[in-house]
Amino acid sequence: MRLRHPDGTVVHLGYGTNVLPAEDVDGLIAQVGTYGDRLRRHLDTDRVGLGMWLPAAAAHRLAADLGEVQRLREAIEAHGVEMVTLNAFPYSAFQEEIVKKRVYHPTWAEQARLDYTLDVARVLAALLPEDAARGSISTLPLAWRAPWLADRQAHAELHLKLLAEGLAAIEADTGRTIRVAFEPEPGCVIETIAEAVERLDSADRERIGVCLDLCHLAVGFEDATDALARLDAAGLDVVKVQPAAALVVEDPADPEARAALTAYSEDRFLHQVRQRAGSRLAARDDLPDALEGRRPLDDRSPWRVHFHVPVHADPAAPLRNSRAELRQSLAALLGGDTARTDHLEVETYTWSVLPDGAPADDDALAAGLAAELAWVRDELVGLGLTPID
């Protein structure tokens, strides 16, 4: 879907496909057909955006074989799909039974991460609509926070330099601009906006910026207006935004709240927890640690949990989602005189592990994804954007 900001910027809105399991090109093509048509029907639109996640093996095959890229492009065009952004955060196997901290490997200190990201950039350059201004790719915030010593930071900075050179070469070859967005996340080397500014200090500002995941921003108790001011001061652009909602527990001492929260303690994904503790944040790496680990998190003030919950729907009371914070962030990004980003990708990848159970089939999942897209679209319209199609 496309909307126009009052300043004239075309804003692209799509859904991230890392919610869907696919590890090869045939699986990606099947996704386009299965969900492109269903989402368009639910949303009553001729065109729907997908922020496709490309697993490393599929990305390598596509980057090496223009015939395979053409097959994917034909499917995209046949099913009314457009792709302006791709997800290169998970390397592979993102919907396996146990993911947890495996999602942070390989790190940006490793050559494999650079090679993978450039493969994804080559593919995106071939898939971009002719009238799209640019493409974007989201990636991990360098690595999980430990171990991350000076030598790893030095290797990462070298790889960021090579990344910018590779993106420039792709643009010279294809005429398409691709930018890479590093996504701050709780527990990682880049957790906060301040750490993004510090760790990306030497990065090429023309080709490298930040992906703001609004669930992560809420979990970290960060304000979008303040975040934008920090990024502006550092010359870092918001290349991409993921409108996403976190799980919020106002009273973690309440037995009813703890019972409801326990239903979200699952084995596939990591669910970091943060709590205000004076001027700092108290932190646990996963929800089970916060609830009943060796050092359970204090229960006298609210918790925010890195569990992407559907943006349009309330979790079981007395829990809530961070929809209020999400609205404030969208207003800061797109409610002013100038659009601060033009790529939005809804990314609730946790539908398979929600306490109510995974959607029964493709139709049910597509209906849920469409409802989230419709909610974000309506919020943007309320901020003054106009749907184009």
C-alpha positions as CSV (number, residue, x, y, z in Angstrom):
1,M,0.0,0.0,0.0
2,R,1.1,3.5,-0.7
3,L,0.1,6.8,1.0
4,R,1.1,10.4,0.3
5,H,2.4,12.6,3.1
6,P,1.3,16.3,3.0
7,D,4.9,17.1,2.1
8,G,4.5,15.0,-1.1
9,T,6.5,12.0,0.1
10,V,5.2,8.6,-1.0
11,V,5.1,6.4,2.0
12,H,5.1,2.6,1.5
13,L,3.4,0.4,4.0
14,G,3.8,-3.4,3.9
15,Y,3.9,-6.5,6.1
16,G,7.1,-8.4,7.0
17,T,7.1,-12.0,5.9
18,N,9.4,-13.4,8.7
19,V,6.1,-14.4,10.2
20,L,6.0,-17.1,7.5
21,P,8.3,-20.1,7.2
22,A,10.1,-20.3,3.9
23,E,13.8,-21.2,3.3
24,D,14.1,-21.5,-0.5
25,V,13.0,-19.6,-3.6
26,D,10.0,-21.8,-4.3
27,G,8.8,-21.1,-0.8
28,L,9.1,-17.4,-1.3
29,I,7.2,-17.5,-4.5
30,A,4.5,-19.5,-2.8
31,Q,4.3,-16.9,-0.1
32,V,3.7,-14.2,-2.7
33,G,0.8,-16.0,-4.2
34,T,-0.8,-17.2,-1.0
35,Y,-0.6,-14.0,0.9
36,G,-0.5,-11.3,-1.8
37,D,-3.9,-12.3,-3.1
38,R,-5.5,-12.8,0.3
39,L,-4.2,-9.5,1.7
40,R,-5.3,-7.5,-1.3
41,R,-8.8,-9.1,-1.0
42,H,-9.1,-8.3,2.7
43,L,-7.8,-4.8,2.3
44,D,-9.7,-4.1,-1.0
45,T,-6.7,-2.8,-2.7
46,D,-5.0,-3.5,-6.0
47,R,-1.5,-3.5,-4.5
48,V,-0.1,-4.7,-1.2
49,G,3.4,-4.4,0.1
50,L,5.4,-7.3,1.5
51,G,8.7,-6.7,3.4
52,M,10.1,-10.1,2.4
53,W,12.5,-11.9,4.7
54,L,15.2,-13.6,2.5
55,P,16.9,-16.5,4.3
56,A,20.7,-16.6,3.5
57,A,20.5,-19.6,1.1
58,A,17.7,-18.2,-0.9
59,A,19.3,-14.8,-1.0
60,H,22.6,-16.3,-2.3
61,R,20.7,-18.3,-5.0
62,L,18.7,-15.3,-6.2
63,A,21.8,-13.0,-6.2
64,A,23.7,-15.6,-8.3
65,D,20.9,-16.4,-10.8
66,L,19.0,-13.7,-12.6
67,G,16.6,-16.4,-13.9
68,E,15.5,-17.1,-10.3
69,V,15.1,-13.4,-9.6
70,Q,12.9,-13.1,-12.7
71,R,10.7,-16.0,-11.5
72,L,10.2,-14.1,-8.2
73,R,9.6,-10.8,-9.9
74,E,6.9,-12.4,-12.2
75,A,5.1,-13.8,-9.1
76,I,5.2,-10.4,-7.5
77,E,3.7,-8.6,-10.5
78,A,1.1,-11.4,-11.1
79,H,-0.2,-11.1,-7.5
80,G,-0.3,-7.4,-7.1
81,V,2.6,-7.2,-4.6
82,E,5.4,-4.7,-4.4
83,M,8.6,-4.9,-2.5
84,V,10.6,-1.8,-1.5
85,T,12.1,-3.2,1.7
86,L,13.6,-6.6,2.7
87,N,14.4,-8.1,6.0
88,A,18.0,-9.4,6.5
89,F,18.0,-9.7,10.3
90,P,17.5,-13.4,10.7
91,Y,20.0,-15.4,8.7
92,S,18.0,-18.6,8.5
93,A,15.5,-20.9,10.2
94,F,13.5,-18.1,11.9
95,Q,10.4,-20.2,12.5
96,E,12.1,-23.3,13.8
97,E,11.1,-24.7,17.2
98,I,13.8,-22.9,19.1
99,V,15.3,-19.6,17.8
100,K,16.2,-17.5,20.9
101,K,19.8,-16.0,20.6
102,R,20.6,-17.9,17.4
103,V,18.9,-15.0,15.6
104,Y,21.9,-12.8,16.3
105,H,24.3,-15.0,14.3
106,P,26.4,-14.4,12.3
107,T,27.3,-11.0,13.8
108,W,28.5,-8.0,11.9
109,A,32.0,-8.9,13.0
110,E,31.8,-11.9,10.6
111,Q,32.2,-11.9,6.8
112,A,29.2,-14.1,6.4
113,R,26.9,-11.2,7.6
114,L,28.4,-8.8,5.1
115,D,28.1,-11.3,2.2
116,Y,24.5,-12.1,3.1
117,T,23.5,-8.5,3.3
118,L,25.0,-7.6,0.0
119,D,23.3,-10.6,-1.6
120,V,20.0,-9.2,-0.3
121,A,20.8,-5.8,-1.6
122,R,21.5,-7.2,-5.1
123,V,18.1,-9.0,-5.1
124,L,16.2,-5.9,-3.9
125,A,17.7,-3.8,-6.6
126,A,16.2,-6.2,-9.1
127,L,12.8,-6.3,-7.4
128,L,12.2,-2.7,-6.8
129,P,9.2,-1.1,-8.6
130,E,10.4,1.2,-11.4
131,D,8.9,4.2,-9.7
132,A,10.2,3.5,-6.2
133,A,12.7,6.1,-5.0
134,R,14.9,3.6,-3.2
135,G,15.0,0.3,-1.3
136,S,15.8,-0.5,2.3
137,I,17.1,-3.5,4.2
138,S,16.8,-4.0,8.0
139,T,19.6,-5.8,9.8
140,L,20.6,-6.8,13.3
141,P,22.1,-4.3,15.8
142,L,25.6,-5.7,15.2
143,A,25.3,-8.6,17.7
144,W,24.0,-9.7,21.1
145,R,25.8,-7.6,23.7
146,A,28.3,-10.2,24.8
147,P,30.9,-11.1,24.0
148,W,31.6,-7.9,22.1
149,L,35.1,-6.6,22.7
150,A,37.1,-3.9,20.8
151,D,38.4,-6.3,18.2
152,R,34.8,-7.3,17.2
153,Q,33.8,-3.6,17.0
154,A,36.8,-3.0,14.8
155,H,35.8,-5.9,12.5
156,A,32.2,-4.6,12.4
157,E,33.4,-1.1,11.4
158,L,35.5,-2.6,8.6
159,H,32.5,-4.6,7.4
160,L,30.3,-1.4,7.5
161,K,32.8,0.3,5.3
162,L,32.8,-2.6,2.9
163,L,29.0,-2.6,3.0
164,A,28.8,1.0,1.9
165,E,31.2,0.3,-0.9
166,G,29.2,-2.7,-2.0
167,L,26.0,-0.7,-1.9
168,A,27.6,2.1,-4.0
169,A,28.7,-0.5,-6.5
170,I,25.2,-2.0,-6.8
171,E,23.9,1.5,-7.4
172,A,26.5,2.1,-10.1
173,D,25.6,-1.2,-11.8
174,T,21.8,-0.9,-11.5
175,G,20.9,2.7,-11.0
176,R,18.9,1.7,-7.8
177,T,19.7,3.1,-4.4
178,I,19.6,0.6,-1.5
179,R,20.2,1.6,2.1
180,V,20.8,-0.6,5.1
181,A,19.1,0.1,8.5
182,F,20.5,-1.1,11.8
183,E,17.7,-2.0,14.2
184,P,18.3,-1.3,17.9
185,E,17.0,-4.1,20.1
186,P,17.0,-4.8,23.9
187,G,20.0,-6.8,25.0
188,C,22.1,-6.1,21.9
189,V,25.3,-4.2,21.2
190,I,23.0,-1.4,19.8
191,E,20.1,-1.4,22.3
192,T,19.3,2.3,22.5
193,I,19.3,5.3,20.2
194,A,22.4,6.6,22.1
195,E,24.2,3.3,21.3
196,A,23.2,3.5,17.7
197,V,24.8,6.9,17.5
198,E,27.9,5.6,19.2
199,R,28.4,2.3,17.4
200,L,27.5,3.7,13.9
201,D,29.7,6.8,14.3
202,S,32.0,5.9,11.4
203,A,29.2,4.6,9.1
204,D,28.5,6.1,5.7
205,R,25.5,8.3,6.3
206,E,24.4,8.2,2.7
207,R,23.9,4.4,2.7
208,I,23.6,3.4,6.3
209,G,21.0,4.4,8.9
210,V,18.6,3.2,11.5
211,C,15.5,1.0,11.5
212,L,13.1,2.0,14.3
213,D,11.2,-0.9,15.6
214,L,8.5,0.7,17.6
215,C,8.0,-2.3,19.9
216,H,11.7,-2.1,20.8
217,L,11.5,1.6,21.3
218,A,8.5,1.1,23.8
219,V,10.3,-1.7,25.6
220,G,13.3,0.6,26.2
221,F,11.0,3.4,27.5
222,E,12.4,5.6,24.7
223,D,10.4,8.5,23.3
224,A,10.3,8.8,19.5
225,T,10.7,12.6,19.5
226,D,13.8,12.4,21.6
227,A,15.1,9.6,19.5
228,L,14.7,11.7,16.3
229,A,16.5,14.6,17.9
230,R,19.5,12.4,18.8
231,L,19.6,10.9,15.3
232,D,19.4,14.3,13.7
233,A,22.3,15.5,15.8
234,A,24.3,12.5,14.6
235,G,23.2,12.8,11.0
236,L,21.7,9.3,11.0
237,D,18.5,8.8,9.0
238,V,15.5,6.7,9.9
239,V,15.7,4.5,6.8
240,K,12.9,2.2,7.9
241,V,10.2,1.9,10.6
242,Q,8.5,-1.2,11.9
243,P,5.1,-0.3,13.5
244,A,5.0,-3.0,16.2
245,A,3.5,-3.3,19.7
246,A,5.0,-4.6,22.9
247,L,3.4,-6.4,25.8
248,V,2.9,-4.1,28.8
249,V,2.2,-5.3,32.4
250,E,1.1,-2.4,34.6
251,D,1.1,-4.4,37.8
252,P,3.4,-7.5,37.6
253,A,2.6,-8.3,41.3
254,D,-1.1,-8.9,40.5
255,P,-1.7,-12.7,40.4
256,E,-4.1,-12.3,37.5
257,A,-1.5,-10.4,35.5
258,R,1.2,-12.9,36.2
259,A,-1.0,-15.8,35.1
260,A,-1.8,-14.0,31.9
261,L,1.8,-13.1,31.4
262,T,2.9,-16.7,31.9
263,A,1.0,-17.7,28.8
264,Y,3.4,-15.6,26.8
265,S,6.5,-17.4,28.2
266,E,7.3,-19.7,25.3
267,D,10.3,-21.5,23.9
268,R,10.8,-20.2,20.3
269,F,11.7,-16.5,20.6
270,L,13.6,-14.4,23.1
271,H,11.3,-12.0,25.0
272,Q,13.5,-9.4,26.8
273,V,11.9,-7.5,29.7
274,R,12.6,-4.0,30.8
275,Q,11.5,-2.0,33.9
276,R,12.2,1.6,35.0
277,A,14.4,1.6,38.0
278,G,15.0,5.3,38.9
279,S,17.2,6.8,36.2
280,R,18.1,3.4,34.7
281,L,16.4,0.3,33.4
282,A,16.3,-3.0,35.1
283,A,16.6,-5.8,32.6
284,R,16.2,-9.5,32.1
285,D,17.1,-11.4,29.0
286,D,14.0,-13.4,28.7
287,L,10.5,-13.5,30.1
288,P,11.0,-16.8,32.1
289,D,14.0,-15.1,33.8
290,A,11.9,-12.1,34.8
291,L,9.1,-14.3,36.1
292,E,10.9,-17.1,38.0
293,G,14.6,-17.0,37.2
294,R,17.5,-17.0,39.8
295,R,16.9,-13.2,40.1
296,P,13.2,-12.5,39.2
297,L,12.5,-8.9,38.2
298,D,11.1,-6.6,40.8
299,D,7.3,-6.5,40.6
300,R,6.6,-3.1,42.1
301,S,6.5,-1.2,38.9
302,P,5.4,-1.9,35.3
303,W,7.2,-4.2,32.9
304,R,7.5,-4.0,29.2
305,V,8.1,-7.2,27.3
306,H,9.6,-7.7,23.9
307,F,6.8,-9.8,22.6
308,H,5.4,-8.5,19.3
309,V,1.6,-8.6,19.8
310,P,-0.9,-7.7,17.1
311,V,-1.1,-3.9,16.9
312,H,-4.9,-3.8,16.4
313,A,-6.0,-6.2,19.2
314,D,-5.8,-6.1,23.0
315,P,-4.2,-9.0,24.8
316,A,-6.1,-10.7,27.7
317,A,-6.8,-8.3,30.6
318,P,-5.1,-7.0,32.7
319,L,-2.3,-7.0,30.2
320,R,-2.2,-4.4,27.4
321,N,-0.2,-3.7,24.3
322,S,1.9,-0.5,23.7
323,R,-0.6,0.9,21.2
324,A,-0.7,4.3,23.0
325,E,3.1,4.5,22.7
326,L,2.9,3.3,19.1
327,R,0.5,6.1,18.2
328,Q,2.8,8.7,19.7
329,S,5.7,7.3,17.8
330,L,3.9,7.3,14.5
331,A,2.8,10.9,15.1
332,A,6.4,12.0,15.8
333,L,7.5,10.2,12.6
334,L,4.8,11.1,10.2
335,G,2.4,13.6,11.8
336,G,4.6,16.7,11.3
337,D,5.3,18.9,8.3
338,T,8.0,16.5,7.1
339,A,7.9,12.7,6.7
340,R,10.7,11.3,8.7
341,T,10.6,8.0,6.9
342,D,9.0,6.5,3.8
343,H,9.2,2.7,4.5
344,L,6.9,1.1,7.1
345,E,6.8,-2.7,7.7
346,V,4.4,-4.2,10.2
347,E,6.3,-7.0,11.8
348,T,4.3,-9.2,14.2
349,Y,6.3,-12.4,13.7
350,T,4.9,-14.1,16.7
351,W,1.5,-15.2,15.4
352,S,2.5,-18.8,15.7
353,V,3.2,-18.5,19.5
354,L,0.4,-16.3,20.7
355,P,-1.4,-17.8,23.8
356,D,-4.7,-18.2,21.9
357,G,-2.9,-20.5,19.4
358,A,-1.7,-20.1,15.9
359,P,-4.3,-19.1,13.2
360,A,-6.0,-22.2,11.9
361,D,-5.0,-21.7,8.2
362,D,-3.6,-19.3,5.6
363,D,-7.0,-17.5,5.4
364,A,-7.1,-16.9,9.1
365,L,-3.5,-15.7,9.3
366,A,-4.0,-13.4,6.3
367,A,-7.1,-11.9,8.0
368,G,-5.0,-11.1,11.1
369,L,-2.2,-9.6,9.0
370,A,-4.6,-7.5,7.0
371,A,-6.3,-6.2,10.2
372,E,-2.9,-5.0,11.4
373,L,-2.1,-3.3,8.1
374,A,-5.6,-1.6,8.1
375,W,-5.0,-0.3,11.7
376,V,-1.7,1.3,10.7
377,R,-3.1,2.6,7.5
378,D,-6.0,4.2,9.4
379,E,-3.6,5.8,11.9
380,L,-1.6,7.3,9.0
381,V,-4.7,8.7,7.4
382,G,-5.6,10.2,10.8
383,L,-2.2,11.9,10.7
384,G,-3.0,13.5,7.4
385,L,-1.7,11.0,4.9
386,T,-3.8,10.2,1.8
387,P,-4.0,6.6,0.4
388,I,-2.8,6.4,-3.2
389,D,-4.1,2.9,-3.8
